[in-house]
């Protein structure tokens, strides 16, 4: 019987998101592919340091503890490395104790089309150009920005933060604002449409699947209050009242749940994120991510009008 990957929450990740291979990437850029491959072979026994996405992936896999099902959460490595170069990556996966058994090493081929083969709800990469290509083609992909934030390896709780428009919801509301450039008109439009949910954004399927684990986690804590939560999901949005009602109706219509919603109303998101300390923050606008990325692992979702895609007629 084939493995039921279509029933899993699957996240695909590049080698350079999972581990810090920046030195190796510099060798590739400066000296070429053969020098990079030689370095990988000669340093196979050298354990790379965790990458920006490692704290997220480690905790994501711990969500398997919440369910009696067989591995409801899967992580798949999708890498442009050759298979023999990828052996160092797989050695590191084993050394760090990550329960990852599936990896595609494609010798320079673009990885994101293979998201469909593994039913991935998210693909994380450090290649901004390929992520932009993937999102333009309808894949839920994100570019992981550099970040030097320290991780607390004694803390198993996974904390995720999402922007709303252009990430969880589509960019209809952002299109309205771009066309008018008038905050009052935007608020009036959202008030008039408060009962009409927005369409799904690129990461709506991801949060929908995570909602299942939120429910399991809440039930677990209810049965034993001494146990801490393993998963917390926050929405940190530039929206403020009265635009909040459409947000709430959209979450409900799309079957998504959040533990906290922060209606920032134009306040810099970094002020909240520095307190929340999420392991990943997803936003569709680099202008919001750049002040945050030094202290918070951040992911750019290059979707919609905020990323200079054309407005509809």
N, C-alpha and C positions, 0 to 999 in steps of 0.2 A: 504494500500500500504506500502511495506517495505521501511524503511529509506534508501535513496540512498548513503550509505557510500562509495561506489566505486567511486563516483564523487568528493569526498572531498580530501583536503590535511589533512591527519591525522598523528599526532605525538602521540606515546604512551610513557608514562613516568612512572617510578616507584615512589612510595611514597617518597623514600629517596632522589630522585633527586629534587622533587618538594618542599619538606620541610626538614629542618635540624632535622633529627631524630638520630643523632650520639649518643646522650646519651642513647636513647632507644636501639640502636643497641649494645652498650656496655653492657647494662643490659642483653640482650639476650645472648651475648657471654660469660659473666661471670656467669650468674645465671640461664640461660636456658629459654625455651619457656614460661613456665607458669609464671615466674616472669615478663617477658616482657609483656605478655597479661594482667597480673594484673596491671602493671604500666599504660598501655594504658587505661584500664577501669577507674582506680582511677584518672587519669589526663585528662580525656576527655574534661574538660572545660578549660584546659591549652592550649593556642594557640602556636603551634610550630613556630619557626622562619622560614623565607624563606630559601630554599635550594639553591644549586649552580645553578640549572636549573630554578628556579622561575623567574628571570628577563627575560629569554628567553621565557618561556611559557606565561607570562603576556603580553608581546609585540606581540607574535605570534597570540594570540587570538584577538588582536586589528586590525589585518589585515582584519578581517570580516567587518570593516568599509568601506573597499575599494570596496566592491561588493554589488550589489543589490540581489544577491542570498542568500538563507537561509543558514547561517553558512557554507560557503565554507571551513573554517578552523575548525577542530575539534581536541581536545586533549582528550585522553582516558587514565585513570590511569590503568596500569597493575601491580598488586601488589601480592606478596606472602603472604600478611597478611590474617588472617581470616576476615570474613566480619564484625564481631563485633569489632575487633581491628581497622578495617579500618574506623569505624564511626568517629574517631577523625580526620582522614585525610579528610573525606568529610565535616566535620564541619569546618575545616580550609579552605578548598576550598571555602565554602560559606562566611566565615568571611572575606577572602581576596578579595571577589568579582570576583572570576575567573569563567568564563562561561564554566564550565566542568560538564557535566551531566552523563557521562558514565564512569564506573569503574568496573574492574574485580578483585575480591578478591579471591585468589585461594588456601588459606590454605596450603602454602608450595609448591604447584606445580609450575614448571617453567613457567614463563609468556610468553616468547617470541614466542612459537608456535601460540599464539592467536593473533599475529600481523596480520596474514592473515584474521582472522575473522573481523577485523576492517579496513582492507586495509591500514595499517600503513606504511608510507614511512620512518619512523625512530622510533627506540625504544631506549630510554635513561635509563641507569641503573647505580647504584654504585657497582654492583656485576661484577667484572672484569672477573671471571671465566665463568659466564653465558653469558656474552657478547661475549666472545671468542667462546663459543659453538654455539651461535646464528649465528655469522658471518661465521663460518666454514660450517654451514648448509645453507648459502645463505641469511640470514636475514640481513637487513640494521640496525645494532645495534651499539651503542657506549657506551663506559665506561666513565662516568663523573668523572674526577679527583677532589680531594678536592681543594677548592679555597676559600680564605677569602676576595676576592675583594668586595668592597662596591658598591651598586647599587644606581643610581640616580632615585628615583621614580617619579621625575618631568619630566623625559625624556621618551617619548613614542616611539622613533625611535628604531627599531630592527636592529641590526648590526650583521651580520654573516660573518665569515671568514673560508675559506676552503683551505686545501692543495689540490693539483691536483692529482698527481699519487697515486694510491692506495686508493683514496677517491672519487673523481668525475670521474676519468678515471680508467681503470684497471691497473694492475701492469706490463704490458708488458715491458715498458721502464725500470722499476726498475729491472726486470729480466735480461735485457741486461747489466745493470750496475753491478749487482751482479756477473754475469758470467765473466765479463772482469775486473771489478774493475779498469776501466780506463776511466776517464772522457772524454778524447779526443775521444775514440771509441764510447762512449755513444752519444756525440754530433754529431759525424759523422753519426751514425745510425739514430738519430732523424732528421737530415738534409735530409738524403736520403729518409726518410719516411714522410716528412713534409706534403704531400698531402694525406696521408692515416690516417684517424682518428683512434684514440685508441678506444677500446671498453668501454662500460659503467662500471663505478666503483660502489661500494655499495651505494653511496649517489647521484648518477646521477638522479634517479627518484625524490628525494627530491628537488634538485635544479631545475629540469625541472618543477615541480609543482610551486615552488616559482617564477619562471620566469613569470608566469601568473600574480602574484600579483605585480611584478616589473613593468609590463606594465601598470596595473591599477594605480599604484602609480605615475608613470611618467606622465600619462594622467591627473591625478588629479592636479599635480603641474603645468602642462602646462596651465590648465584652470584657476588656481588661484596660481600665483607665491608666494603669501604670505604664502601659506601653506608649511610646511616642509615635507621632505620625511619621510615616515613611515618605509621604508625598504631599507637597503643598503647591498649589497653582495660583498664581496671581495675574491679574490683568492690570497693566499700568498704561493708561491712555491719556492723551491730551484732551479728550472730551471732558466737558463739565455739564452741569445742568443748564438747560433742559434736555440736552442731547443724550442723557443717560438712559432714558426710557427705551429708546430704540435698541441700545446695546443689550439691555436686560432681555427684551423680547427676542432678540436675535439669538442670544445664547440658549434660551429655552427652545426656540424653534429648531436649532441645529443640534440639540441634545448635548450641549457642552455645559460644564460646571466650572466654577472658579471658587477658591476659598476666600479670596479677597479681590475687591475691585477698587482701584485707585483712580478717581476722576481728577486728574491733575489740573485741568482748566488752564493750561499754559505754563504751570510751574515746571521747572526743570526736572526731568524724570530721575536724574542722578540722586536727588535728595531722598527719594523713597528707596531706590535700588541699593544704595549704600547701607540701608538698614535691613532690607529684605535679604540681601546677599544671595541672589539666585545663582544657580550653577550654569544657567543660560538665560539670556534675555533676548527675545526675538522682536525685531522692529523692521518696518519697511523703509525707514528713512535714516540715512547715515548722519544727518544733522542731529538726530537724537542719540545715535549710538556713539559718535566720536567722543563726547564728554564722559561717557559711561565706561567705555571699553578698557580703560586703564585699571579700573577697580572691579569690573564685573565682566565675566565671560559673555560676549555678545555676538549675535548672529544677525546678519543683514539678509532680509528677504526682499530681493529686488523686483517687486511686483507692482504693476499698475502705474497710475498717472504720477505718483510721487517719484517714480524712477524714469520719468520722461517717456513713458509709453504713450502713444497718441490717444487723445480723447475721442470717444465715439462722436459721430455726427449728431 
